[in-house]
Amino acid sequence: MKLKGIARRWLLNSLGVILIILVTLILTLSFVVRGYIYNGIQQAINGRSGELTNVFSDYGRKSPKEFSTAARNYVENFPDKESMELMVFNSNGKIIITSIGFAPDQSQPMPDYSMAKESTDGYGTWTGRLTSGEKVMAVTRVMRDDSGRFMGAVRYVVSLSQADKQVFLVVGALVLAGLLIIFFVIISSYYFMKSIITPIKEIGATAKRIAQGDFKARIRKVNDDEVGQLCDTINDMAVELGAAEKMKNDFISSVSHELRTPLTAIKGWAETMQSGGISEEMQERGMRIIIHESERLSGIVEELLDFSRMQSGRMTLTMDKIDILAELGEAVYMFSERAKDEHKFLLYEEPAMLSPVLGDINRLRQVFVNVIDNALKYTAEGGTISVTASESGGLIRVVISDNGCGIPARHLPNVKKKFYKANQTIRGSGIGLALADEIMALHSGRLEIESQENIGTVVTIVIPALKKELPAKSEGQEDEERNTEING
């Protein structure tokens, strides 16, 4: 897997943060370890230098010469000669003896000695490098007599080379541990990112195939995590797109057939009439067919235009107070002759009265026409279509039922979807119910469908009735009602 894109950004960002944390931690621990080791050495030197108080406790009243003799004895008997160097200064500031036995080098820097002479407690310490480059830690203790006169000093010097080696080893161990941590982070990040990037690449490739029209492409789900859920979602999307594509193709085929049938009839009769030599009765019949098929063609085109408006959200309503009972009666009357011609029974139980509704007269009529047309199409010869209307609870319900072929249970949830046709053998575009459902939604109503296969279908159109406003009462009527209440 090449480090690019998400993998590269993730690794660089995570490694950058981890690297900063590790460098900060290693530097901090290095200073802590160095300080701890150096502090231990200084404490050891301070412990040794503290012995001088006891060794030279009774020399405060003696001469510098006697101090020098005692200091020589102290140096000669010093037990830690191998780990630290001792230097004894006389009252003139000259080194008179050292623990290493060599002639003292007066050119070496000794700021601790100067510090101790100037200090009130006679103590000075210094950490630095000698002229040879060796790093040392030095502590000087100054001795004075009872009158405060400088008698001499003892200087302890310890090489820090071994201590620095220990610090270097500790720092090296910390750096090695940091490198191991970075190595494991890189390895774990690599496999973790690979487990994400590989499925994402497969998702991208499959999504590209789906975008190119291969709706049978599926993504193999490996893990039940967020990526697995994404795989399921895209697979479901492919199924939905495939179904939508099939419905669209069926819709195009169905609409093409719907358009071709009236066009064929119009063209055929027009050519027949143009050729001449036909009787007046035949010509009149041809004109009726041409007019009928033209109206049918116009209806299909108008339905397609309405569907286009619905899809783009441009469908508008011209709302007005209308008599829904009159519109329902007119829609039933439109199909009366067709029902007789097809040897079907269209029954209409007209109620005495229904409240007016606020709606678009043309759109509501379109809903009634679409539903009754469907009932006739899916009802066999000799079947019955029943239309009833009622009002209750401020809602008007128009029920159109038939004893036709019915809708299979597997198709029922989808019949109001665009392009969907449960029965491909029956003419129609497959958008009538979708359009009717949208129109009812715009009227704050609903379209309910119940059906059983080989038994029949019941479509209920529900629309709210227009609320009646109470007439305003005159001042005299209000006074009369108020007096009635008081007297009563």
N, C-alpha and C positions, 0 to 999 in steps of 0.2 A: 504494500500500500504506500503510494507516494504521499509525502507530507505536503498537502495542499488543501486549500479550502478550509472547511471546518476543522479537520484534523490538525492542520498546521497552526491555525489560530488557537485551538484549544491547548495543544501541547506547549506552544510558545508562552501563552498566558499563564498556564499552570506552572510550567518550569520557571518562568520569570519570577513568580511570587515565591515559589519554593526556594529558588536560588537566593533571593534577597533575604528570606528568613534564615536560611542555613548560614549565609555569610555573616549576617548580624549575630547569629547564635555562636558561631565559631569564634569570631572576634571577641565577643563578650566573654566567652569561656576562657579564651586564651589569656585575656587580661586578668581574669579572676585567678586562673592557675598560676600565672607569673607572679601576681601579687601575693598569693598564698605562699609560694615557695620562697620568694624574696623576704616576706615577712617572717617566715620560719627561721631563715638564716639570721636576720637582724635580731630576732628574739634570742637566738643562741649566743650571738655576740654580746648582746646586752646582759645576758646572764653571766657570761664570763667577766665582762667589764665590771659588773656589780661586785665581784669578789674583791676588787681593789679596796673597797671600803673597809673590809675586814683585814686584808693583808697589810695595808698601810695605816691602820687606825691609830697606832702609837707613834707615827713618825711626824705628826703635826708639830711637835716641839723640838725636832731634831734638825740637823743641818742638811743641806742639799747633798752633801757627800754621803751621808748615811742613807738618804733616800736612794741614791744611785746604787749603793751596795745592795740594798734590799730589793730593788728592781731587778738587778742582775740575777739574784737568787730566784726571784719569781719567774723570770724568763727561762732560766736553766731548768727549773722544776715544772714548767708548764706542760700539762698532759696532752693538749690538743695541738701540738706543733705541726702535725702532718695535715691537719684540716684548715688551720689558719696561721697567719704570720703575725708575730708580735714585734713591735718597735718601742724602744724606751728613749724618751727625750730627756736631756738634763735641763737645768735651770736656764741655760743659754740657748735652748731650742735645738741643740745638736743631737743627732741620733747616736747614742752611745753603745747600743747593743740591739741585735735582732735575733729572732728565734731560728733563722735559717743559717746563721753562722757566716754569711758573706758580708763583705763591706757594704754598708748602706748606700743607697743611691739617693743623694740629696736633691737630684733634679726632678724626681717624680712629683706629680701634683698631689698635694695633701690639703685640700680645702677643709677637711674635717678637723685638722689640727688647729688651723686658724679660727675656725668656728668655735671650737672648744675653749680656746684661750679667751675669746671675746664673750662667751656665754657665761651667765651668772651661775649656772649649775655645773660648769666645767665639762660639758658633754657636747660632742659634735659627730655627725654622721655624714657620709658621702658615698654615692654610687656613681661610678664612671669608669673611664678607661685609662690605663697607664700609658706611658710613652711607647711601650711594646705593643699596644693594641689590646692587651688583655683586660677584660671587664672585671672589676672588683667592687666589693663593698667594704668600706672602712669606717671604724668607730674609734674615736679618741677620747680618753678620760684624762683630765688635768688634775694634778695634785697640788695643793697649797698648804702652807703651814698655818698655825693658829693666828698669825698676824695677817694672813691673806697673801703672803708673798709666794710667787710661783716657784715651785720646787722641781717640777718635771711633769712628764705625761707618758701614758702608755697608749699605744695605737694598735688596734686589732685589724688585720686585713684578711679578707676571705675572697678567693677567686670564685667568680660566678659562671665559669665555663661549664662546670658540671650541672649547675642549676639551669643554665640556658639549654643544655642538651635535654634535660628532663622536660623543660617547657616545650622544646621543639618536638620531642617524642609525643607529648600530649596533644599539641596542635596537629601534628601529623596524623595521629589517631582520629582526631575530630574531623580533619579534612577527608580522611579515608571513609569514615562513617558517612559524611555528607555526600561523597561521591557514590557510595553504595545506595544511599537513599534516593539520589537522583536517578541512578541506574534502574532501581526497582520502580520508581515513578514512571520513567520512560517506558519500561517493559509493560507495566500494568496499563498505562495510558494507551499504549499501542494496541493491546488486545481489546481494551474497552472501546476505543474509538473504532477499531475494526468491526466489533460487534454491532456498532451503530451505523458506520459508513457503508458497510457492505449491503445491509438491508435497504438503506436509503438509495443506494445506486440501483438496486433491483426495483425499488418503488419508482424511481425516476424513469428507468427503462420501460417498465410496464405502463406507467402513466403516459409515456410518449406513444406506446402502441395503442392505448385506448384513445388518445387524442387523434391518432391517425385512422380511427374507425374500427380497430380490432377489439370489439367489446367482449370477446371470449377470453381475453388475456386475464390471468389471475396472478396474484403475488403469493408466494409460498410463505406462510406464517411460521416463524421459528420460535419466538418467545412470546409469552403472554404478558407483555408490558406495553408501554406507550407506543413503541414502534409496531408491536403486534396489533394494537388497536387501530393504528393508522392503516396497516395492511387490510384489516377487516373493513374499514371504512371505504378504502379505495375499491376493494372487491365488490362491496355493496353498491358503490357508485357505478361500477362497470355493469353490474346486473341491471340497475335502474336505467342507465344510458342505453343498454342493449334493448331493454323493453320499450323505452321511449323511441328508439330508432325503429324498432319493428312496428310500433303503433303509428309512427310518422309515415313509414312506407305503406302500411295498410291504408292509412288515411289518404295518401296521395293516390293510391290505386283506386280506393273507393270513390274519391271525389272525381277522379278522371272518368270513372265509369258513369258516375252520376251526371257529369257534364256531357259525356259522349252520347248517352241515351236520348236526351231531348234534342241535341244538335243533329243526331242522325234522323230523328223523326222530322224535324223542321226542314232539313236539307232534302230528304226523300219526298216529302209532300210538295216542297217548293219546285223541285225538278219536275214532279208529275204535273203540277199545275202549269208550269212553263211550257211543257211539251204540247199542251192543248189536247183537244179531242176527248175531254172528259165531261161527264154530265154536270149539270148545275148542282145537283144533289151531292155528287162526289166532291165538287169544288168547295161547296159549303162545309162539308165534313172535313176536308183538308185544312180549311181556314180555321175551323174550331180547334183542330189538333195543333196547328201551328201556334195559335194564341195560347192554348193550354200549356204546351211545352215551353213556350217563351216565358210564361209566368212562372212555370216550374224552374226554368233556368235562372230567371231573375231572383227567385227565392233562394236558390243555392248560392248565387253570387252574394246576395245580401247577407246570408248567414255567414259566409266566409269573411265578409267585411266586418260584421259584428264581432266575429271571433278574433280578428286581427286587432280591433279596437280593445277588446277585452284583454288580450295578451299584452298590449302596450300601455294599458291603464288609461286609455283615452275614451272609454265608454262613458257617456254622460246621459243623465236622465232629465227629462222635462217633467217635473213633478207638478201634479195638479190633483184636485179633488175629483175622483171619478167614481162612477157606479160600476163596481166590479161585477155585479150580477148581470148587467147588460152586456159587458164584454165577454163573460163566460158563455152566456146564451148565444151570442153571435159566433163565437168560436165553435160551439157545438153544431150550430146550424151550418157552418162552412163544411163540416164533414158528414152531414146527414146523407146527401146524395151519394157520396163515395161509399159510405157504409152499405147503402142499399145495393149499389153496383157490385160490391164485393161480397154480397150476401152475408152481412154481419149486422148485429143488432147494437145500435148506439142508443142507450137509454139515459135520459136526463131528468133527474128529479129536481125541479126548480123550486127553491124555497120561496116563501111569501115575500121576504124582504131581507136584505143584508145592509149593514152599515157601509157608508162610503169609505174609501181608502185614499191615502195620499200616495200617488204613484204615477208612473209613465204609462199612459194608456197603450201605446204601441208595444212597449216592452212586455207588459203583462199579457197582452193578447198573444205575443210571440211565445211566451211560456206555455199558455194554454194550448196553442196550436202545436207546439213541439211535442208536448206530452200526449195529446190525443192522437197525433199522427203516429207516434211510437206505438201506442196501444193498438191502433188499427193494423200497423205493419206486422206486429208480433202476435196477432190473434188470427187463428185459422178461420176458414169459411164456416159460417154457422155459429161463430163465437159471439160473446157479448162484451160490450164495453159500457161501463156504468159511470156516470158523472153525478156527483152530489156535492152540495155546499152547505155549510153550517157556520154558526158563530157562537163562540163562548169564551168568556174570560178576556174579552177585548181582542180576540184573534179570530180571523176568518180562515176556515179550512175548506179547501176544494179537494175532494178525493176522486181520483180517476182510476178505476180498477178494471181489470180484464181477466178473462180465463184463458189466456193464450199460453204460449210455450214456457213462460217464466224465465227467470235468470238463474243459472247455476250458482250455488253458494260461493264457489271460488272466484266468480266474476263480480259478484254483488258489490264488494268494497271498491271496485274500480270503475263502475259504470259512469260515474260523474267526472272521471278524469278525461282530459282532452285526448282526442284521437282514439279513445278506447271503444272497441266494439266487441261485445260478447258473442255475437252471431254474425260471422262474415258473409253468410249467404243472403242476408236481408239488405236491401238497398239502404243507403244513408251514409252521411259523412263521418259520424262518430263524434260530432261536436255539439249536437243539439242539447243533450242533457247538461254538458259542461257549461254551455251558454245559459241555459235556463237556471242552473244553480247559481251562476254569477249574478244574473239579473235579480234573483230572489235575495241574494246577500246584499245587493245594493238597495233593496227595498226593506232592509232589516227583517226579512223573512227567511224562510228556509224551504228546501225541497227534500222531502223524505221518501225513501224508496224501500218497500218491502216486497219480497218475491220468493216464490218456491218453484222449483223446476217442474214443468208439466202441470202446474196448478194455476198459476197466474201471477200477476203483478199488481201492486197497489202503490200509486204515487200520490202523496199528500202535499199540497201546496199550502203553506202557512204564511199569512201576511197580517200584520197588525191593522186593526180597524182604526179609522180616524176618530180621535177623541171628540166627543160632543161637548161644546162649550155651553154652559148654562147662560140663559139670557140675563142681561143686567136688570136689576130690580130698581124701580123708581123709588124716590125718597118716601112717597106716600105709602107704597107697599111695605117698605122696611118699618115705618112707624106703626102700620097696622099689625104686622107680625109681632113687633115688640110688645104692643098693647095686649095682644092675644095671649102671649106668654105670661105677662104679668097678671092678667085677669084669671088666666087658667090656673 
